[in-house]
Amino acid sequence: MSSAKKPDYYSDQEYLQFENQSHSKSEYIDGWIRAMTGASVRHNQVKGNCCFSLRLKLRNKPCRPFESDMKVRIRFAGKTRYYYPDVQVVCRSNEPTSVYQDQPVLIIEVLSPSTRNYDLNEKLEAYLQIPSLECYIVLEQHQPIATVFRKTNDGFSRQLVQGTESTIDFPFFNGALSLADIYEGVEFTETCVQESDSQYELSQEATSMQ
């Protein structure tokens, strides 16, 4: 049996070292590094609204929100992944010097044409393995629509929330977010596939790292 490392396969420590030296963000999926690029104005509007509203609602509470510069580390079934959620809320934070969190209670992702498959499949599978997670929300960016995955005694339930008059409750920190706040200032369109908003591409830096 060969002990040679698979081509383009990296340990999580190699990934963290690579991230520390890189000028761009990338995610780590079971030994593979996937580079990220920028998001659209609308994507950033929705993400920023979420984080701003959560920051206000969590003031003087033990929980705090992080935007997409903070990674989350996930370990399950012998796998290790590092993602950059658009927003995460943590009530038991890692050390102040840590570049990732392990125990989010809430994760929010804003969907785009290029990330929809990741957010609703690969990331959904991984996020729901986090023991501390109470709620995972995926948000459309072109219409006020949220898909909410909420922890229950039997796993996670799925709920569709639509319209700016609707709210999403968070009993685990005694708060709520209204879709009106989430989508404040966002210009809606009838479709969510007409824009190019590529956040992922093959990592040229990663494949050249030895």
Z-matrix of the N, CA and C atoms (Angstrom, degrees):
N
C 1 1.471
C 2 1.520 1 109.19
N 3 1.300 2 117.62 1 126.84
C 4 1.456 3 121.46 2 -179.13
C 5 1.517 4 110.68 3 -78.08
N 6 1.332 5 114.96 4 141.44
C 7 1.462 6 119.76 5 176.58
C 8 1.514 7 111.36 6 -99.17
N 9 1.334 8 117.06 7 5.82
C 10 1.460 9 120.49 8 -178.93
C 11 1.518 10 110.47 9 -65.86
N 12 1.339 11 115.13 10 143.88
C 13 1.459 12 120.61 11 179.70
C 14 1.527 13 109.87 12 -72.61
N 15 1.321 14 116.89 13 139.34
C 16 1.456 15 121.06 14 177.27
C 17 1.530 16 109.63 15 -61.10
N 18 1.340 17 118.34 16 145.16
C 19 1.461 18 120.37 17 176.68
C 20 1.527 19 110.86 18 -56.50
N 21 1.332 20 115.93 19 134.62
C 22 1.467 21 122.08 20 176.94
C 23 1.526 22 112.93 21 63.61
N 24 1.315 23 117.75 22 17.90
C 25 1.465 24 120.88 23 177.21
C 26 1.521 25 108.14 24 -104.39
N 27 1.355 26 116.30 25 133.05
C 28 1.457 27 121.27 26 -175.10
C 29 1.521 28 110.52 27 -131.20
N 30 1.319 29 115.03 28 146.35
C 31 1.457 30 119.73 29 172.66
C 32 1.519 31 108.91 30 -73.18
N 33 1.336 32 116.60 31 163.76
C 34 1.460 33 118.10 32 179.47
C 35 1.523 34 111.00 33 -65.43
N 36 1.328 35 118.19 34 -31.15
C 37 1.461 36 120.21 35 177.51
C 38 1.530 37 111.20 36 -68.85
N 39 1.328 38 117.43 37 -37.32
C 40 1.467 39 120.31 38 174.99
C 41 1.523 40 110.23 39 -64.35
N 42 1.320 41 115.88 40 -39.49
C 43 1.468 42 119.66 41 177.20
C 44 1.520 43 111.25 42 -61.24
N 45 1.329 44 117.56 43 -47.37
C 46 1.461 45 120.76 44 -179.06
C 47 1.526 46 110.87 45 -62.63
N 48 1.327 47 116.80 46 -37.28
C 49 1.460 48 120.43 47 176.28
C 50 1.526 49 110.32 48 -65.26
N 51 1.322 50 115.83 49 -43.81
C 52 1.461 51 120.84 50 177.35
C 53 1.528 52 111.05 51 -59.70
N 54 1.332 53 116.66 52 -45.31
C 55 1.463 54 121.36 53 178.95
C 56 1.523 55 111.12 54 -60.34
N 57 1.319 56 116.63 55 -40.62
C 58 1.459 57 121.62 56 -178.59
C 59 1.522 58 111.77 57 -63.98
N 60 1.326 59 116.48 58 -28.49
C 61 1.460 60 121.24 59 -177.15
C 62 1.527 61 112.89 60 -96.82
N 63 1.318 62 116.90 61 -10.38
C 64 1.458 63 120.93 62 -174.01
C 65 1.525 64 111.50 63 -91.45
N 66 1.332 65 115.08 64 152.47
C 67 1.465 66 120.85 65 175.69
C 68 1.531 67 111.58 66 -93.80
N 69 1.313 68 117.52 67 -0.93
C 70 1.460 69 121.41 68 179.02
C 71 1.520 70 109.55 69 -129.08
N 72 1.328 71 115.63 70 163.61
C 73 1.462 72 120.98 71 -178.02
C 74 1.524 73 110.82 72 -91.71
N 75 1.326 74 114.61 73 149.36
C 76 1.456 75 120.74 74 174.70
C 77 1.518 76 108.85 75 -147.77
N 78 1.322 77 116.12 76 158.60
C 79 1.460 78 121.62 77 178.73
C 80 1.526 79 109.62 78 -112.39
N 81 1.321 80 115.11 79 159.02
C 82 1.469 81 121.64 80 -173.88
C 83 1.520 82 108.54 81 -121.37
N 84 1.332 83 115.49 82 122.36
C 85 1.459 84 120.97 83 -176.62
C 86 1.522 85 109.05 84 -127.35
N 87 1.315 86 115.87 85 96.03
C 88 1.466 87 121.90 86 173.29
C 89 1.531 88 112.72 87 53.51
N 90 1.327 89 116.96 88 42.32
C 91 1.459 90 120.97 89 177.18
C 92 1.512 91 114.94 90 102.78
N 93 1.331 92 117.01 91 -9.42
C 94 1.460 93 120.96 92 -178.64
C 95 1.521 94 109.85 93 -110.09
N 96 1.320 95 116.39 94 143.57
C 97 1.460 96 122.21 95 -179.23
C 98 1.522 97 108.93 96 -107.13
N 99 1.334 98 115.40 97 127.04
C 100 1.464 99 121.55 98 -179.82
C 101 1.527 100 108.68 99 -119.32
N 102 1.320 101 116.19 100 119.02
C 103 1.460 102 120.99 101 -177.24
C 104 1.520 103 111.22 102 -74.94
N 105 1.324 104 115.48 103 152.13
C 106 1.458 105 122.13 104 177.27
C 107 1.522 106 109.28 105 -117.37
N 108 1.328 107 115.87 106 148.44
C 109 1.456 108 121.38 107 173.43
C 110 1.520 109 108.32 108 -119.98
N 111 1.318 110 117.05 109 -172.26
C 112 1.451 111 120.82 110 -174.94
C 113 1.517 112 113.63 111 -74.33
N 114 1.344 113 115.08 112 164.34
C 115 1.464 114 122.42 113 178.86
C 116 1.524 115 109.62 114 -111.42
N 117 1.334 116 116.59 115 168.18
C 118 1.456 117 122.18 116 -177.59
C 119 1.526 118 111.63 117 -74.37
N 120 1.325 119 115.15 118 166.99
C 121 1.466 120 120.95 119 176.74
C 122 1.522 121 110.12 120 -59.07
N 123 1.334 122 117.00 121 -45.59
C 124 1.465 123 120.56 122 -178.49
C 125 1.531 124 110.83 123 -62.08
N 126 1.320 125 116.52 124 -42.88
C 127 1.465 126 121.14 125 177.76
C 128 1.526 127 110.14 126 -56.97
N 129 1.326 128 116.30 127 -46.72
C 130 1.461 129 120.15 128 -179.14
C 131 1.520 130 112.63 129 -68.98
N 132 1.336 131 117.18 130 -32.02
C 133 1.466 132 120.12 131 175.14
C 134 1.524 133 111.12 132 -60.58
N 135 1.321 134 116.19 133 -50.23
C 136 1.463 135 120.70 134 -177.76
C 137 1.525 136 110.31 135 -63.37
N 138 1.317 137 116.73 136 -45.99
C 139 1.464 138 121.17 137 179.11
C 140 1.527 139 110.96 138 -60.79
N 141 1.326 140 116.80 139 -46.62
C 142 1.459 141 120.61 140 -179.47
C 143 1.515 142 112.63 141 -63.40
N 144 1.341 143 116.95 142 -40.00
C 145 1.463 144 120.50 143 177.36
C 146 1.522 145 111.34 144 -60.84
N 147 1.335 146 116.16 145 -42.36
C 148 1.473 147 120.21 146 179.47
C 149 1.518 148 110.82 147 -60.63
N 150 1.317 149 116.00 148 -49.34
C 151 1.460 150 119.70 149 -175.51
C 152 1.526 151 110.91 150 -66.81
N 153 1.331 152 117.33 151 -39.87
C 154 1.463 153 120.64 152 179.05
C 155 1.524 154 110.78 153 -62.85
N 156 1.327 155 117.07 154 -46.84
C 157 1.467 156 120.54 155 -179.56
C 158 1.521 157 111.37 156 -63.93
N 159 1.328 158 116.68 157 -41.49
C 160 1.463 159 119.73 158 179.23
C 161 1.522 160 111.35 159 -66.11
N 162 1.321 161 116.57 160 -39.08
C 163 1.465 162 119.24 161 179.19
C 164 1.529 163 110.77 162 -60.27
N 165 1.324 164 117.00 163 -41.00
C 166 1.467 165 120.33 164 178.33
C 167 1.524 166 111.25 165 -65.86
N 168 1.315 167 116.61 166 -43.17
C 169 1.466 168 120.54 167 -175.91
C 170 1.527 169 112.36 168 -73.17
N 171 1.323 170 117.19 169 -23.38
C 172 1.466 171 120.71 170 -177.69
C 173 1.523 172 112.92 171 -97.57
N 174 1.305 173 116.53 172 4.85
C 175 1.464 174 119.65 173 178.59
C 176 1.526 175 109.95 174 -59.61
N 177 1.333 176 115.21 175 134.70
C 178 1.474 177 123.10 176 -179.11
C 179 1.530 178 112.85 177 66.27
N 180 1.335 179 116.57 178 19.05
C 181 1.461 180 121.80 179 173.97
C 182 1.529 181 108.60 180 -116.26
N 183 1.330 182 117.61 181 160.44
C 184 1.469 183 119.48 182 -176.51
C 185 1.525 184 114.56 183 -72.72
N 186 1.315 185 117.67 184 -10.32
C 187 1.462 186 121.01 185 -178.52
C 188 1.528 187 110.48 186 -95.35
N 189 1.332 188 115.91 187 154.00
C 190 1.470 189 119.98 188 177.66
C 191 1.524 190 110.10 189 -145.58
N 192 1.346 191 116.33 190 148.31
C 193 1.463 192 119.92 191 178.37
C 194 1.526 193 111.57 192 -91.03
N 195 1.316 194 115.65 193 150.10
C 196 1.459 195 122.64 194 172.69
C 197 1.516 196 108.03 195 -125.95
N 198 1.345 197 115.87 196 138.66
C 199 1.464 198 119.57 197 173.96
C 200 1.521 199 109.66 198 -86.16
N 201 1.325 200 116.36 199 -167.43
C 202 1.462 201 121.24 200 -165.96
C 203 1.520 202 115.50 201 -77.85
N 204 1.324 203 119.13 202 12.10
C 205 1.458 204 120.22 203 171.49
C 206 1.525 205 111.84 204 -89.68
N 207 1.317 206 118.03 205 -3.83
C 208 1.467 207 122.48 206 179.82
C 209 1.526 208 109.65 207 -108.83
N 210 1.320 209 115.54 208 125.75
C 211 1.465 210 120.44 209 178.89
C 212 1.530 211 111.03 210 -79.49
N 213 1.331 212 115.36 211 161.16
C 214 1.462 213 122.11 212 167.00
C 215 1.529 214 106.98 213 -119.79
N 216 1.334 215 116.22 214 135.28
C 217 1.463 216 120.76 215 177.00
C 218 1.524 217 109.10 216 -101.42
N 219 1.320 218 115.89 217 133.73
C 220 1.466 219 121.33 218 -178.27
C 221 1.521 220 108.48 219 -128.38
N 222 1.313 221 116.03 220 128.46
C 223 1.462 222 121.62 221 176.09
C 224 1.521 223 108.53 222 -124.17
N 225 1.327 224 116.48 223 122.85
C 226 1.460 225 120.11 224 178.11
C 227 1.522 226 109.12 225 -159.26
N 228 1.322 227 115.45 226 143.26
C 229 1.472 228 122.38 227 176.11
C 230 1.523 229 112.65 228 49.71
N 231 1.332 230 116.50 229 40.52
C 232 1.452 231 120.62 230 179.48
C 233 1.515 232 114.63 231 76.32
N 234 1.328 233 117.61 232 7.10
C 235 1.459 234 122.12 233 -178.75
C 236 1.528 235 110.06 234 -106.19
N 237 1.323 236 115.79 235 154.96
C 238 1.460 237 121.69 236 173.99
C 239 1.520 238 108.46 237 -132.07
N 240 1.318 239 115.82 238 131.03
C 241 1.463 240 120.62 239 178.58
C 242 1.525 241 110.31 240 -135.42
N 243 1.313 242 114.58 241 147.67
C 244 1.459 243 121.91 242 172.14
C 245 1.523 244 107.20 243 -126.95
N 246 1.323 245 115.58 244 121.71
C 247 1.454 246 121.16 245 176.63
C 248 1.526 247 109.80 246 -121.37
N 249 1.336 248 114.95 247 162.04
C 250 1.460 249 122.35 248 171.86
C 251 1.531 250 108.05 249 -109.66
N 252 1.323 251 119.57 250 88.31
C 253 1.468 252 118.98 251 176.79
C 254 1.527 253 110.52 252 -62.53
N 255 1.325 254 116.62 253 149.97
C 256 1.460 255 118.89 254 175.23
C 257 1.524 256 110.51 255 -59.35
N 258 1.324 257 116.29 256 -43.33
C 259 1.472 258 121.95 257 176.89
C 260 1.523 259 107.73 258 -144.53
N 261 1.319 260 116.62 259 140.38
C 262 1.462 261 120.71 260 170.04
C 263 1.521 262 108.31 261 -139.89
N 264 1.321 263 115.25 262 147.89
C 265 1.470 264 121.53 263 176.21
C 266 1.516 265 107.74 264 -114.82
N 267 1.327 266 115.33 265 130.51
C 268 1.459 267 122.29 266 -177.05
C 269 1.519 268 108.94 267 -124.51
N 270 1.323 269 116.34 268 132.11
C 271 1.466 270 121.08 269 177.04
C 272 1.530 271 111.93 270 -104.80
N 273 1.320 272 116.50 271 -20.18
C 274 1.468 273 122.11 272 174.53
C 275 1.522 274 106.89 273 -127.49
N 276 1.323 275 115.27 274 94.10
C 277 1.456 276 121.00 275 -171.89
C 278 1.524 277 112.17 276 -80.69
N 279 1.331 278 115.41 277 153.42
C 280 1.455 279 120.88 278 169.07
C 281 1.529 280 109.65 279 -69.20
N 282 1.321 281 116.34 280 179.01
C 283 1.460 282 121.14 281 179.06
C 284 1.531 283 110.42 282 -57.97
N 285 1.347 284 117.69 283 150.69
C 286 1.469 285 120.33 284 -177.63
C 287 1.526 286 114.37 285 -57.10
N 288 1.329 287 117.71 286 -26.30
C 289 1.465 288 120.29 287 -179.73
C 290 1.524 289 113.28 288 -86.15
N 291 1.324 290 117.90 289 -4.94
C 292 1.464 291 120.84 290 -176.91
C 293 1.529 292 111.00 291 -69.42
N 294 1.329 293 116.12 292 145.11
C 295 1.464 294 121.07 293 177.96
C 296 1.526 295 111.32 294 -100.32
N 297 1.325 296 117.19 295 7.83
C 298 1.460 297 121.49 296 177.40
C 299 1.521 298 109.71 297 -148.32
N 300 1.331 299 115.15 298 163.52
C 301 1.455 300 122.40 299 175.62
C 302 1.524 301 109.13 300 -116.34
N 303 1.331 302 115.84 301 152.37
C 304 1.462 303 121.39 302 179.65
C 305 1.526 304 113.61 303 -112.65
N 306 1.345 305 117.93 304 -19.43
C 307 1.460 306 119.49 305 -169.43
C 308 1.538 307 113.17 306 -129.81
N 309 1.319 308 118.74 307 55.18
C 310 1.465 309 118.83 308 175.81
C 311 1.527 310 111.05 309 -68.88
N 312 1.325 311 116.22 310 146.85
C 313 1.465 312 120.68 311 173.46
C 314 1.527 313 111.02 312 -99.72
N 315 1.328 314 116.39 313 -21.11
C 316 1.463 315 122.04 314 -179.10
C 317 1.523 316 108.73 315 -141.13
N 318 1.322 317 116.41 316 134.38
C 319 1.462 318 122.30 317 173.12
C 320 1.521 319 108.13 318 -128.92
N 321 1.331 320 115.83 319 136.80
C 322 1.464 321 122.21 320 178.16
C 323 1.520 322 108.57 321 -125.55
N 324 1.327 323 116.43 322 132.08
C 325 1.455 324 122.50 323 172.53
C 326 1.524 325 108.88 324 -123.41
N 327 1.333 326 116.17 325 137.95
C 328 1.458 327 122.27 326 175.76
C 329 1.526 328 107.61 327 -98.05
N 330 1.318 329 116.75 328 122.73
C 331 1.461 330 121.32 329 -176.04
C 332 1.521 331 111.61 330 -73.95
N 333 1.322 332 115.38 331 146.25
C 334 1.456 333 122.47 332 170.61
C 335 1.525 334 107.35 333 -141.95
N 336 1.328 335 118.70 334 165.85
C 337 1.462 336 119.37 335 -177.51
C 338 1.524 337 113.79 336 -54.03
N 339 1.327 338 117.39 337 -37.89
C 340 1.462 339 119.64 338 -175.41
C 341 1.518 340 113.63 339 -85.03
N 342 1.338 341 117.82 340 -20.20
C 343 1.469 342 119.84 341 -176.16
C 344 1.519 343 113.39 342 -106.69
N 345 1.336 344 117.33 343 -5.92
C 346 1.468 345 120.41 344 -175.25
C 347 1.529 346 111.97 345 -55.06
N 348 1.312 347 116.77 346 -46.25
C 349 1.462 348 119.93 347 -178.06
C 350 1.528 349 111.27 348 -64.27
N 351 1.342 350 117.08 349 -42.12
C 352 1.464 351 120.25 350 177.73
C 353 1.526 352 111.27 351 -61.85
N 354 1.338 353 115.88 352 -48.52
C 355 1.463 354 120.42 353 -172.70
C 356 1.523 355 112.58 354 -68.15
N 357 1.344 356 116.87 355 -32.94
C 358 1.464 357 120.59 356 -175.86
C 359 1.524 358 113.52 357 -96.35
N 360 1.313 359 117.26 358 -4.29
C 361 1.465 360 120.02 359 -179.96
C 362 1.525 361 111.15 360 -128.64
N 363 1.327 362 117.35 361 -78.25
C 364 1.463 363 120.94 362 -176.46
C 365 1.527 364 112.32 363 -57.93
N 366 1.332 365 116.75 364 -51.51
C 367 1.468 366 119.41 365 -177.63
C 368 1.523 367 111.55 366 -71.11
N 369 1.318 368 117.27 367 -36.65
C 370 1.462 369 119.97 368 176.63
C 371 1.520 370 110.16 369 -56.72
N 372 1.321 371 116.84 370 -48.32
C 373 1.461 372 120.76 371 179.47
C 374 1.525 373 111.03 372 -57.89
N 375 1.332 374 116.17 373 -45.52
C 376 1.465 375 120.03 374 -176.41
C 377 1.522 376 112.13 375 -71.53
N 378 1.325 377 117.26 376 -46.90
C 379 1.466 378 120.22 377 -177.01
C 380 1.526 379 112.03 378 -59.74
N 381 1.323 380 116.92 379 -39.25
C 382 1.464 381 119.11 380 -176.95
C 383 1.524 382 112.56 381 -71.83
N 384 1.332 383 116.98 382 -5.17
C 385 1.464 384 120.94 383 174.39
C 386 1.529 385 112.33 384 -88.00
N 387 1.324 386 118.28 385 -8.16
C 388 1.466 387 121.51 386 -177.72
C 389 1.526 388 108.50 387 -74.33
N 390 1.329 389 119.08 388 118.48
C 391 1.472 390 120.71 389 -175.27
C 392 1.523 391 113.98 390 -58.53
N 393 1.328 392 117.40 391 -34.53
C 394 1.464 393 120.42 392 -176.16
C 395 1.523 394 113.18 393 -80.95
N 396 1.333 395 118.24 394 -15.25
C 397 1.464 396 121.02 395 -171.18
C 398 1.519 397 111.80 396 -68.04
N 399 1.323 398 116.15 397 128.46
C 400 1.461 399 123.12 398 176.47
C 401 1.523 400 112.23 399 -102.95
N 402 1.334 401 116.77 400 -26.92
C 403 1.460 402 119.00 401 -173.15
C 404 1.530 403 110.33 402 -156.86
N 405 1.330 404 116.00 403 135.27
C 406 1.463 405 122.76 404 172.87
C 407 1.517 406 107.51 405 -123.26
N 408 1.333 407 116.17 406 127.13
C 409 1.462 408 121.58 407 -176.94
C 410 1.517 409 109.58 408 -121.52
N 411 1.327 410 116.43 409 131.05
C 412 1.458 411 121.01 410 171.30
C 413 1.524 412 107.61 411 -114.10
N 414 1.325 413 115.46 412 130.53
C 415 1.456 414 122.43 413 -173.59
C 416 1.521 415 110.67 414 -113.74
N 417 1.334 416 116.48 415 130.33
C 418 1.454 417 119.85 416 166.85
C 419 1.526 418 107.42 417 -68.78
N 420 1.317 419 117.06 418 147.98
C 421 1.466 420 118.53 419 178.32
C 422 1.519 421 113.11 420 -101.75
N 423 1.342 422 117.90 421 -12.36
C 424 1.460 423 121.14 422 -177.11
C 425 1.525 424 113.08 423 -102.83
N 426 1.324 425 117.07 424 -12.12
C 427 1.456 426 122.82 425 178.58
C 428 1.527 427 108.04 426 -144.69
N 429 1.354 428 118.43 427 151.96
C 430 1.470 429 120.53 428 179.61
C 431 1.525 430 111.51 429 -76.63
N 432 1.322 431 115.61 430 77.73
C 433 1.463 432 122.33 431 -177.30
C 434 1.522 433 108.87 432 -133.99
N 435 1.328 434 116.15 433 130.23
C 436 1.463 435 122.05 434 178.09
C 437 1.522 436 109.45 435 -127.24
N 438 1.322 437 116.21 436 135.77
C 439 1.462 438 121.45 437 170.11
C 440 1.519 439 107.10 438 -105.44
N 441 1.329 440 115.70 439 121.81
C 442 1.463 441 121.90 440 -172.33
C 443 1.525 442 109.35 441 -113.02
N 444 1.319 443 115.81 442 122.57
C 445 1.466 444 122.14 443 173.81
C 446 1.524 445 107.01 444 -105.07
N 447 1.330 446 115.36 445 114.80
C 448 1.465 447 120.47 446 -171.47
C 449 1.526 448 110.22 447 -119.31
N 450 1.339 449 116.02 448 134.64
C 451 1.465 450 120.59 449 -178.35
C 452 1.521 451 110.62 450 -65.86
N 453 1.339 452 115.48 451 136.41
C 454 1.461 453 122.71 452 175.40
C 455 1.528 454 108.14 453 -129.87
N 456 1.308 455 116.31 454 -178.31
C 457 1.466 456 120.07 455 177.17
C 458 1.526 457 112.25 456 -67.52
N 459 1.334 458 116.66 457 -19.67
C 460 1.464 459 121.24 458 -176.43
C 461 1.525 460 113.38 459 -111.02
N 462 1.319 461 117.22 460 15.71
C 463 1.459 462 120.12 461 -178.65
C 464 1.509 463 110.65 462 127.43
N 465 1.336 464 117.17 463 -120.52
C 466 1.459 465 122.02 464 178.01
C 467 1.528 466 109.70 465 -133.41
N 468 1.321 467 115.45 466 138.63
C 469 1.460 468 121.08 467 173.97
C 470 1.526 469 108.95 468 -98.84
N 471 1.316 470 116.36 469 159.33
C 472 1.463 471 122.31 470 179.64
C 473 1.519 472 109.21 471 -117.97
N 474 1.337 473 116.13 472 131.82
C 475 1.459 474 121.73 473 -179.22
C 476 1.520 475 109.33 474 -135.34
N 477 1.324 476 117.03 475 136.20
C 478 1.458 477 122.26 476 175.82
C 479 1.523 478 108.67 477 -100.37
N 480 1.326 479 116.69 478 125.74
C 481 1.465 480 122.64 479 -179.50
C 482 1.525 481 107.50 480 -119.13
N 483 1.342 482 116.80 481 126.42
C 484 1.459 483 120.84 482 -174.57
C 485 1.522 484 111.29 483 -133.63
N 486 1.339 485 115.79 484 148.42
C 487 1.452 486 121.52 485 172.96
C 488 1.512 487 113.20 486 92.11
N 489 1.325 488 116.23 487 143.11
C 490 1.462 489 120.81 488 -176.47
C 491 1.525 490 112.78 489 -70.17
N 492 1.318 491 117.79 490 -9.75
C 493 1.466 492 119.91 491 176.25
C 494 1.531 493 111.61 492 -85.13
N 495 1.321 494 117.83 493 -6.29
C 496 1.466 495 122.09 494 -175.96
C 497 1.524 496 111.68 495 -89.04
N 498 1.326 497 115.43 496 158.67
C 499 1.462 498 121.66 497 176.77
C 500 1.527 499 109.67 498 -132.41
N 501 1.325 500 115.16 499 158.33
C 502 1.466 501 122.49 500 174.94
C 503 1.518 502 107.38 501 -117.20
N 504 1.320 503 116.62 502 119.54
C 505 1.465 504 121.26 503 -177.62
C 506 1.520 505 111.16 504 -88.67
N 507 1.340 506 114.79 505 145.58
C 508 1.459 507 121.88 506 177.28
C 509 1.522 508 109.12 507 -127.91
N 510 1.316 509 118.35 508 83.35
C 511 1.466 510 120.36 509 -178.02
C 512 1.520 511 113.45 510 -63.90
N 513 1.330 512 117.92 511 -21.93
C 514 1.464 513 119.87 512 -177.92
C 515 1.524 514 112.48 513 -71.05
N 516 1.342 515 118.62 514 -16.77
C 517 1.467 516 118.71 515 167.26
C 518 1.528 517 111.44 516 -132.91
N 519 1.335 518 114.99 517 22.82
C 520 1.460 519 121.55 518 173.52
C 521 1.527 520 111.86 519 53.74
N 522 1.335 521 115.47 520 52.59
C 523 1.453 522 120.03 521 -179.90
C 524 1.517 523 111.24 522 -147.45
N 525 1.328 524 115.67 523 -176.65
C 526 1.461 525 121.59 524 179.92
C 527 1.521 526 109.02 525 -158.21
N 528 1.324 527 115.67 526 157.05
C 529 1.459 528 122.71 527 172.75
C 530 1.519 529 108.38 528 -122.36
N 531 1.315 530 117.12 529 132.73
C 532 1.461 531 119.99 530 174.80
C 533 1.520 532 108.99 531 -92.08
N 534 1.323 533 116.10 532 145.72
C 535 1.454 534 118.73 533 176.34
C 536 1.526 535 111.26 534 -66.49
N 537 1.331 536 116.93 535 -24.01
C 538 1.464 537 120.03 536 174.80
C 539 1.523 538 110.66 537 -62.29
N 540 1.336 539 117.10 538 -41.32
C 541 1.468 540 120.71 539 177.68
C 542 1.527 541 111.26 540 -70.84
N 543 1.330 542 116.26 541 -40.76
C 544 1.466 543 120.22 542 -178.74
C 545 1.525 544 111.15 543 -61.43
N 546 1.342 545 116.71 544 -39.31
C 547 1.459 546 120.78 545 -174.44
C 548 1.528 547 112.80 546 -105.53
N 549 1.311 548 117.52 547 19.90
C 550 1.464 549 120.42 548 179.41
C 551 1.532 550 110.68 549 -59.17
N 552 1.323 551 116.17 550 126.89
C 553 1.463 552 121.28 551 177.73
C 554 1.515 553 115.50 552 78.79
N 555 1.333 554 117.89 553 2.74
C 556 1.466 555 121.53 554 -178.04
C 557 1.526 556 109.62 555 -88.87
N 558 1.317 557 116.81 556 130.21
C 559 1.464 558 121.83 557 177.12
C 560 1.521 559 108.59 558 -87.28
N 561 1.327 560 116.52 559 117.61
C 562 1.460 561 120.90 560 -175.77
C 563 1.525 562 111.56 561 -82.42
N 564 1.343 563 115.20 562 151.60
C 565 1.458 564 122.59 563 174.05
C 566 1.520 565 108.01 564 -131.48
N 567 1.330 566 116.72 565 167.76
C 568 1.460 567 120.52 566 -174.43
C 569 1.521 568 113.22 567 -81.41
N 570 1.311 569 117.91 568 -17.08
C 571 1.465 570 120.25 569 -177.41
C 572 1.511 571 109.87 570 -131.77
N 573 1.315 572 115.88 571 158.41
C 574 1.462 573 119.48 572 -179.09
C 575 1.524 574 111.52 573 -118.31
N 576 1.333 575 117.19 574 19.06
C 577 1.462 576 118.14 575 -177.05
C 578 1.524 577 112.93 576 -121.84
N 579 1.327 578 118.86 577 4.77
C 580 1.440 579 118.74 578 -173.52
C 581 1.517 580 113.61 579 -87.95
N 582 1.312 581 118.44 580 -10.37
C 583 1.449 582 120.59 581 -177.75
C 584 1.514 583 111.52 582 -102.51
N 585 1.324 584 115.96 583 144.99
C 586 1.462 585 120.58 584 171.96
C 587 1.515 586 107.80 585 -89.47
N 588 1.316 587 117.15 586 117.94
C 589 1.466 588 122.55 587 -176.31
C 590 1.522 589 108.00 588 -139.86
N 591 1.327 590 116.12 589 60.91
C 592 1.461 591 120.34 590 -173.06
C 593 1.513 592 110.99 591 -77.61
N 594 1.335 593 115.91 592 115.53
C 595 1.450 594 120.54 593 177.60
C 596 1.519 595 112.28 594 -101.55
N 597 1.316 596 117.65 595 -9.49
C 598 1.456 597 120.20 596 -175.72
C 599 1.519 598 110.37 597 -128.05
N 600 1.305 599 115.49 598 141.59
C 601 1.448 600 121.34 599 174.18
C 602 1.521 601 107.85 600 -154.91
N 603 1.322 602 116.90 601 166.08
C 604 1.455 603 119.70 602 177.39
C 605 1.516 604 109.35 603 -64.27
N 606 1.311 605 116.33 604 136.67
C 607 1.452 606 121.06 605 -176.95
C 608 1.522 607 110.67 606 -84.09
N 609 1.328 608 116.85 607 108.09
C 610 1.453 609 120.13 608 176.37
C 611 1.523 610 110.70 609 -71.43
N 612 1.341 611 116.66 610 -37.89
C 613 1.456 612 120.22 611 177.77
C 614 1.519 613 110.33 612 -62.86
N 615 1.323 614 116.02 613 -43.00
C 616 1.458 615 119.69 614 -175.69
C 617 1.519 616 111.06 615 -65.32
N 618 1.332 617 116.38 616 -41.96
C 619 1.456 618 118.47 617 -176.30
C 620 1.517 619 111.96 618 -70.58
N 621 1.346 620 116.94 619 -16.89
C 622 1.456 621 119.12 620 178.26
C 623 1.517 622 112.62 621 -95.41
N 624 1.339 623 117.24 622 -6.61
C 625 1.452 624 120.58 623 -178.45
C 626 1.517 625 110.02 624 -75.43
N 627 1.274 626 118.50 625 132.24
C 628 1.459 627 122.90 626 178.54
C 629 1.519 628 110.00 627 -108.82
